[in-house]
Structure formats: C-alpha cells, structure tokens
Amino acid sequence: MGILAERLSRVKPSPTIAVSTKAMELKAAGHDVIGLGAGEPDFPTPQHIKDAGKAAIDNNNTKYTAVGGTPELKDAIALKFKRDNGLEYARNQIVVGTGGKQVLYNAFMATLDPGDEVIIPAPYWVSYPDMAILAEGKPVFIDCPQEQGFKLQPEDLEKAITPKTKWVVLNSPSNPTGAGYTRADMKKITDVLMKHPHVWVMTDDMYEHLVYDDFEFCTPAQVEPGLYDRTLTVNGVSKAYCMTGWRIGFAGGPADLIKAMTDIQSQSTSNPCSVSQAASVAALTGDHGFIAENNKVFKERRDLVVSMLNQAAGITCPTPDGAFYVYPSVKGCIGKKTPDGKVIESDSDFVTALLESEGVAAVQGEAFGLSPHFRISYATSTKVLEEACERIQRFCGSLS
C-alpha cells in the first residue's frame, strides 16, 4: 500500500495553475510564450495599501492574531458588506482566511457529509468541484451554455435540487466567462431557493467591483433577505484591490457556520498573515478611486480582445459583463487540421496546438466543465494582448 490517501485519486491539480506553470517553464527555456492563463490583475497594489502593510511591520504587528481575523479587519469587512451590499454582519458572523479559496474549502469541510450534493453551474471556477470532493461531497453540474449567457436558469436549478442537495454555488461576475447575474436574473434564482429551505447558498463575489458598461452587481442575500440565514457571502481583496499575493479572503454568514469554519482553520493554518490583514483594513476603508481607473483599462482591453477574437476564423466570443476573462467558443475549429496534420478534436487539442505553434498559453474549456471553449485572461498589457490575438488569428487561419 502506498503512502497517499485514496481521496487524492479523485482530485485533479488546478488546470489554470498548470497552464501558467507550463508557460513559465517554456519561457525559462527560451521560448517566446505569451501566458494568458493567470487570473490576477497586472496592476500593482495601490500605494496606500502597501504603506499600511509596511506600517504594520514597523509597528511590530507581526504576531499571531485571532484565528478568524483581527477585530479591526472584521469591522472593516462589516463596513464593506453594509456599504456595498446592504448586509449586516456582526464580528461573530465574519471569518477571514488566507484567500477566498481557503474560506470556500473550510465551508465545505464544515458542512458536507458523504454523499451531500453541491450544485455547481458549468462553466465553473476549476476549484469548486475538487474542494467539494475532498470534503466527501458530490458535485452536481448544470450546463449553462453560451445561448443562455452562461447563466443558471431557474427551471434547471429546480430540476437539479434533491433531498441530498446541501449547497448551490453562485459566482457573479463569473470566472471563467465574466457573465454577471442582473437583479432580475438573481431574483429568479432566489425565488427557486426560497422553495427549498434545506438548500444553502455559497456565493463567490470575488469579482464584485470588476464590472463594465451599465452592469450593476448584486448578491443573493441582498436580493432575497429571506435567504440571509442560509447564505455564505464570500469575497476578498485579491482581484479589485490587486492583492493576489497578500492572500486574504473573507466571508459573512450565520454565526454557527462561521464558528465551525473558524474551528477548522484553528487546526489547519490558524490565523491569516497579520501584515496582510492590516493592509486589507486600508484596502476596504481607504480610497477606492483606483478601482474605476483600473476598470476603464480592463474595459478597453476586453473590447479589444472580443473584437480581435471575433475576427479569428472559427471563433465566436461574447462580451462579458465583468471580471477579466473571455470565454470564446472554438466550435468552428473542431474537426479542422493544423498545417502538420493534427486534427483539432476538442478544446484541449486547440489550446495545445495554439501553444505549440504560436506560443500562446490559454486554458481549455474542458477544465471549467463546458466545451468547446477556452479561457483567456485579459489582465495583462494591451500590447501583449494585441500580439496574442494576432497569433490566435494566424493560428485559426492556418487550420484547414
């Protein structure tokens, strides 16, 4: 018998991290590679947030903190929920973790018994299913194709709910599609959930502030206050505040659930980094003007990428509402051959051939549960995006 636990056989490494790693390895070996796999802003952390982190170090705020976050940060998070979402959470209803991923993982670990079902709309962020599986839950996928705007439909949700359903996971704006639920969309979903009091809502709002045009963000407990007592509202500072490496995520929810998640954290990682917590207080309570400035750049990049990809033979690319991803279809490329005779039979074949022939690293739609698509992150410079899209156009033009 080997050393590894059986449960690991059911879990796959993150495909998005794998793509970024492969791109870095090829670059290190001297290849001309453009990596469009990573989901992080290319803007630096704003100065006032960095200054707060430096001050924390200088003031010796470098000790253990309370497991679930400092009182100062919990108060800043409570202020954020009230200000941005109209939601009231007390300190004992808030937990801070080392990134949103840990918060989601702890919630599954605290609540799932073997066989409990977790409804996950597809395409989904790659980590949701594997986290549920590690906690001995069973992911239940609902396809949300491009024709539906990549959004969960109320009738499909109704059909998927069973007595074993424990959670429904919602993510708006979405990774990987950038699709967002309007208030009307969300109300249809929450109306279904109100009919099933045993089902809890896990909402991943990480891209809340990264929205474009006239899109207005909303979160489930805000749209339907009747769901407040069975909703975990998850967010963090990584995306909007350009703080991916600081590793701070947080959630508001019922006190009993938050206590259970905190107990799990106390026996795994314990508290998040004290310096990162101090910086996050400054992020949540300080000047937010930079978000609109960054979004203006993101919108320009989005429009460029959507336009250029729609000019590539065999690709159709919808315009996302938020986040910094596009999720184009490669349906028109399936069945075609590359110049060296390889047949493109799937989106995995497409991204592999694209990387090999043009040095553009993207993530296959299969990783997110809906094919034939691929994901591109446009959180990189306009110049790089232009070059990448020209290479994609050239690659698609070479298929026959």
matplotlib code that plots the C-alpha trace (Angstrom):
import matplotlib.pyplot as plt

x = [0.0, 1.3, 1.6, -1.0, -4.6, -7.3, -9.2, -6.4, -7.2, -10.5, -8.8, -7.0, -4.4, -5.6, -5.5, -5.2, -2.0, -0.8, -1.1, 0.7, 3.5, 3.9, 4.1, 6.8, 8.8, 8.7, 9.7, 12.6, 13.7, 14.0, 10.6, 8.6, 5.5, 2.5, 0.8, -2.9, -3.8, -3.4, -6.3, -4.7, -4.5, -1.3, -1.7, 0.4, -1.1, -2.1, 0.4, -1.8, -2.4, 1.3, 2.1, -0.4, 1.5, 4.8, 3.5, 2.3, 5.8, 7.3, 4.8, 5.6, 2.1, 3.8, 2.5, -0.3, -3.8, -7.2, -7.7, -10.6, -9.2, -8.4, -11.2, -10.1, -10.4, -13.7, -15.1, -13.8, -15.4, -18.7, -18.5, -17.8, -20.8, -23.1, -21.8, -21.6, -24.3, -26.7, -25.9, -25.4, -22.9, -21.5, -18.0, -19.0, -20.6, -17.4, -14.3, -11.0, -8.9, -5.8, -7.6, -11.1, -10.1, -9.5, -12.8, -14.7, -12.8, -13.4, -17.1, -17.3, -15.3, -17.5, -20.8, -20.5, -21.2, -20.5, -23.0, -24.2, -24.7, -23.3, -24.9, -22.3, -23.3, -20.9, -18.7, -17.3, -14.1, -11.9, -11.6, -15.2, -15.8, -12.5, -13.0, -16.4, -15.0, -12.2, -14.9, -16.7, -19.5, -20.8, -20.7, -23.8, -23.2, -25.8, -24.7, -25.2, -24.3, -23.4, -27.0, -28.1, -25.5, -23.5, -26.1, -28.0, -31.7, -34.3, -36.0, -32.7, -31.9, -35.4, -34.8, -31.3, -32.4, -32.9, -33.3, -29.5, -28.7, -26.7, -25.3, -25.8, -22.6, -23.1, -20.3, -21.1, -19.3, -18.1, -14.7, -14.3, -16.9, -17.2, -21.0, -23.0, -26.4, -28.6, -31.0, -33.8, -31.7, -30.8, -34.4, -35.5, -32.8, -33.5, -37.3, -36.4, -34.2, -36.9, -39.0, -36.2, -35.3, -32.8, -30.5, -27.8, -26.2, -22.5, -21.9, -18.4, -18.4, -14.7, -15.2, -17.9, -16.1, -14.8, -17.9, -18.3, -20.8, -24.1, -23.9, -24.9, -23.7, -26.0, -25.6, -28.2, -28.9, -29.2, -31.8, -33.7, -33.4, -35.2, -32.0, -29.8, -29.8, -28.5, -26.2, -22.4, -21.3, -17.7, -15.4, -11.8, -9.3, -7.3, -8.9, -10.4, -7.6, -4.7, -3.7, -3.5, -0.2, -1.4, -3.8, -6.8, -10.4, -13.4, -17.0, -20.1, -22.7, -24.6, -22.7, -22.8, -21.3, -18.7, -17.7, -17.4, -15.2, -13.0, -12.6, -11.4, -9.0, -7.7, -6.5, -5.1, -3.5, -4.6, -4.7, -4.1, -0.9, -1.1, 0.6, -1.8, -4.7, -3.5, -3.1, -6.6, -8.1, -6.6, -7.9, -11.5, -11.7, -9.4, -9.7, -11.3, -10.8, -8.2, -10.8, -12.7, -9.4, -8.3, -11.8, -11.5, -8.3, -9.8, -12.9, -10.7, -8.7, -11.9, -13.3, -10.0, -9.9, -13.5, -13.2, -10.0, -11.1, -14.4, -12.2, -10.5, -11.8, -14.0, -14.1, -17.1, -16.5, -19.4, -18.8, -18.5, -20.2, -17.2, -14.1, -11.2, -11.8, -13.3, -14.7, -14.8, -16.2, -14.0, -16.8, -15.9, -12.4, -13.4, -12.6, -10.1, -6.4, -3.3, -0.6, 1.3, -1.8, -3.1, -6.9, -8.5, -11.0, -11.5, -10.8, -7.8, -6.4, -7.0, -5.1, -2.3, -1.8, -2.0, 0.7, 3.0, 2.6, 2.1, 3.3, 0.0, -1.0, -4.7, -6.9, -9.1, -12.9, -12.9, -11.2, -14.2, -16.8, -18.1, -16.6, -15.7, -14.4, -11.2, -10.4, -8.2, -7.3, -7.0, -5.4, -2.2, -0.9, -2.7, 0.4, 0.7, -3.0, -2.8, 0.2, -1.6, -4.8, -2.8, -1.2, -4.6, -6.0, -2.9, -3.3, -7.0, -6.3, -3.8, -6.4, -7.9]
y = [0.0, 3.4, 6.4, 8.6, 8.7, 7.2, 10.6, 12.1, 9.9, 11.8, 15.2, 16.9, 19.6, 23.1, 23.3, 27.1, 26.9, 24.1, 26.3, 29.2, 26.8, 25.3, 28.8, 29.9, 26.7, 27.3, 30.9, 29.9, 27.5, 30.4, 30.1, 33.1, 32.5, 34.7, 33.4, 34.3, 31.7, 33.6, 35.2, 38.1, 41.9, 43.2, 46.5, 46.9, 47.0, 50.7, 52.7, 53.4, 49.7, 48.9, 51.7, 50.1, 46.8, 48.5, 50.3, 47.0, 45.7, 48.8, 48.8, 45.1, 43.9, 40.6, 38.3, 35.7, 37.2, 35.8, 32.7, 34.2, 37.7, 40.8, 42.8, 45.8, 43.8, 42.2, 45.7, 46.8, 43.8, 44.5, 48.1, 46.8, 44.4, 47.2, 49.9, 47.8, 45.1, 46.4, 43.3, 43.5, 41.1, 41.2, 40.2, 36.6, 36.3, 37.1, 34.9, 35.9, 33.2, 33.0, 33.8, 33.1, 29.6, 28.6, 30.2, 28.1, 25.0, 25.4, 25.9, 22.6, 20.8, 22.2, 21.2, 18.3, 14.7, 11.8, 12.0, 15.5, 17.2, 20.6, 22.1, 23.9, 25.7, 25.0, 26.6, 26.9, 28.0, 24.9, 24.5, 24.2, 20.5, 19.3, 21.1, 19.5, 16.1, 16.5, 17.2, 13.9, 15.8, 15.1, 17.8, 18.1, 20.1, 22.1, 23.1, 26.9, 27.2, 30.4, 30.6, 31.2, 33.8, 31.2, 31.8, 29.3, 29.1, 28.8, 25.8, 23.9, 24.7, 23.4, 20.1, 19.6, 20.0, 16.8, 16.0, 15.5, 19.0, 20.9, 23.9, 25.8, 27.7, 31.0, 33.1, 36.5, 38.0, 34.6, 33.0, 31.8, 33.6, 37.1, 36.7, 38.5, 38.0, 41.1, 41.7, 40.2, 37.1, 36.7, 37.1, 34.2, 32.0, 33.1, 32.5, 28.8, 28.6, 30.1, 27.0, 24.6, 25.6, 22.8, 24.2, 26.7, 29.3, 29.8, 33.0, 33.8, 37.5, 37.9, 40.0, 42.2, 45.5, 44.5, 45.3, 47.2, 49.2, 49.6, 46.3, 46.5, 43.9, 42.2, 39.3, 36.7, 37.7, 41.3, 40.4, 38.0, 38.8, 35.5, 33.7, 35.6, 32.8, 30.2, 32.2, 32.3, 35.5, 35.1, 37.9, 39.1, 41.7, 39.9, 41.0, 44.5, 45.7, 44.0, 42.0, 38.4, 37.6, 39.1, 36.1, 37.5, 36.2, 36.6, 35.6, 36.7, 34.2, 32.6, 32.6, 28.8, 28.2, 30.8, 29.3, 25.8, 27.2, 29.1, 25.8, 24.0, 26.9, 26.8, 23.2, 23.8, 27.2, 29.2, 33.0, 34.7, 36.8, 39.8, 42.2, 41.3, 41.8, 45.3, 46.1, 44.8, 47.2, 50.0, 48.5, 48.2, 51.5, 53.7, 55.5, 53.3, 55.7, 53.4, 50.7, 52.8, 53.8, 50.1, 49.1, 51.7, 50.0, 46.5, 47.5, 48.8, 45.5, 43.5, 45.3, 44.8, 41.1, 40.5, 42.4, 40.6, 37.1, 37.5, 38.2, 34.9, 32.1, 29.6, 31.6, 33.4, 35.5, 37.0, 40.3, 39.7, 41.9, 41.8, 40.0, 39.9, 36.8, 36.0, 32.5, 32.2, 29.2, 27.2, 25.2, 26.4, 25.0, 21.5, 18.9, 21.1, 20.2, 22.0, 22.5, 19.5, 17.3, 17.1, 17.1, 19.5, 17.2, 19.2, 22.5, 20.7, 19.9, 23.6, 25.1, 22.5, 23.3, 27.0, 26.9, 24.7, 26.6, 30.2, 30.3, 31.5, 29.8, 29.7, 27.3, 24.7, 24.9, 21.3, 22.4, 24.6, 22.0, 23.4, 22.7, 23.6, 26.9, 28.3, 31.0, 34.0, 36.4, 40.0, 41.1, 41.9, 44.8, 46.0, 45.4, 41.8, 41.2, 42.6, 40.4, 37.3, 37.9, 38.4, 35.0, 33.4, 34.8, 33.5, 30.1, 29.8, 31.0, 28.1, 25.5, 23.7]
z = [0.0, -1.0, 1.3, -0.5, 0.7, -1.6, -1.7, -3.7, -6.6, -7.0, -7.1, -10.1, -9.8, -10.7, -14.6, -14.5, -12.4, -14.6, -17.7, -16.0, -14.8, -18.3, -19.9, -17.3, -18.0, -21.8, -21.2, -19.0, -21.7, -24.1, -26.0, -27.0, -24.9, -24.0, -20.9, -20.7, -18.1, -14.8, -13.1, -11.5, -12.2, -13.7, -11.8, -8.6, -5.2, -4.6, -2.6, 0.5, 0.9, 0.6, 3.1, 5.6, 5.3, 5.8, 8.9, 10.3, 10.1, 11.6, 14.4, 15.1, 14.2, 13.3, 15.9, 15.9, 15.6, 16.4, 14.2, 12.2, 11.8, 13.8, 15.2, 13.1, 9.9, 10.8, 11.5, 8.1, 6.4, 8.2, 7.0, 3.4, 3.5, 4.8, 2.4, -0.8, -0.3, 2.4, 4.5, 8.3, 9.8, 13.3, 14.2, 15.1, 11.6, 9.8, 9.2, 7.4, 5.7, 3.6, 0.4, -0.8, -1.7, 1.9, 3.0, 0.5, 1.3, 5.1, 4.4, 2.5, 5.2, 7.9, 6.3, 3.9, 4.9, 2.5, -0.4, 0.2, -3.1, -4.2, -7.3, -9.5, -12.6, -15.5, -16.7, -13.2, -11.4, -11.5, -7.8, -6.7, -7.7, -6.3, -3.0, -2.7, -3.5, -0.9, 1.7, 0.6, -1.2, -4.7, -7.3, -9.4, -12.6, -14.5, -18.0, -18.7, -22.4, -24.4, -25.7, -22.0, -21.5, -19.5, -16.6, -14.5, -15.4, -12.7, -14.2, -14.5, -10.8, -9.8, -11.6, -10.0, -6.4, -4.4, -0.7, -0.7, -2.0, 0.6, -1.4, -4.6, -5.6, -7.4, -8.9, -10.4, -12.3, -13.3, -13.6, -16.4, -18.5, -17.0, -17.1, -14.4, -13.0, -13.1, -10.2, -12.3, -13.1, -9.4, -8.2, -10.4, -8.8, -5.3, -5.8, -6.5, -3.5, -1.2, -2.0, -0.8, 2.8, 3.2, 0.4, 1.3, -0.9, -1.3, -3.3, -4.6, -5.1, -5.7, -8.9, -7.5, -8.3, -11.7, -13.8, -17.0, -19.0, -17.1, -15.2, -11.6, -9.2, -6.7, -4.2, -3.3, 0.3, -0.8, -3.5, -1.2, 2.5, 3.3, 2.3, 4.7, 7.4, 4.9, 2.7, 2.9, 1.2, 0.2, -1.0, -0.7, -1.6, -4.3, -7.5, -7.2, -4.8, -6.8, -3.8, -5.0, -3.2, 0.1, 0.4, 2.2, 1.7, 3.9, 4.4, 6.2, 7.3, 10.1, 13.4, 13.9, 10.4, 10.8, 14.2, 12.6, 9.7, 12.3, 14.3, 11.2, 10.4, 14.0, 13.4, 9.9, 9.1, 12.1, 11.5, 8.2, 7.9, 10.3, 7.9, 5.1, 7.5, 8.3, 4.6, 4.0, 6.5, 4.5, 1.2, 2.5, 4.3, 2.2, -1.1, -3.9, -6.8, -8.4, -9.0, -11.5, -13.2, -13.4, -14.7, -17.5, -18.7, -18.3, -20.3, -23.2, -23.1, -23.0, -26.1, -27.9, -27.2, -28.0, -31.3, -32.4, -31.4, -33.3, -36.4, -36.0, -38.2, -36.3, -33.1, -31.6, -28.4, -26.4, -24.5, -20.7, -18.0, -15.6, -14.2, -16.6, -18.7, -22.1, -22.8, -26.6, -28.5, -30.8, -32.3, -35.8, -35.4, -34.3, -37.0, -38.8, -39.2, -38.3, -41.0, -39.6, -40.0, -36.4, -36.2, -33.6, -31.9, -28.7, -27.0, -25.3, -28.7, -29.7, -26.8, -27.0, -30.8, -30.1, -27.5, -29.7, -32.9, -31.7, -28.1, -26.7, -23.4, -22.6, -20.6, -22.3, -21.6, -20.5, -17.3, -16.5, -17.4, -20.6, -24.1, -26.8, -25.4, -24.0, -21.4, -21.8, -19.1, -20.3, -17.1, -19.0, -21.1, -24.2, -26.3, -25.2, -25.8, -29.3, -30.1, -28.6, -30.5, -33.8, -33.1, -32.4, -35.7, -37.5, -35.9, -36.7, -40.3, -40.7, -39.9, -42.9]

ax = plt.figure().add_subplot(projection="3d")
ax.plot(x, y, z, "-o")
ax.set_aspect("equal")
plt.show()
